[in-house]
Amino acid sequence: MPPIAPIIAWTVSAVGAVVAARALVREWRRVNAILHRREAPVDEAAGKDLPTLRRDPRTGIYRPD
């Protein structure tokens, strides 16, 4: 009967590793979903109200047109 005990230990270890891996993947996806939430889409019309900036070649500072 001693040869069966290592088989049971290996099986329990393998099942435990699979359960732990699945929990880790689920947590990983949950955290990534929180970190990579999409912001509200930017309104294209709002961006047209902003002035275009041009670089002043003499000073290197960007100034509105």
Secondary structure, DSSP 8 states (H G I E B T S, - for coil): -TTHHHHHHHHHHHHHHHHHHHHHHHHHHHHHHHHT-------HHHHHTS--EEE-TTT--EEE-
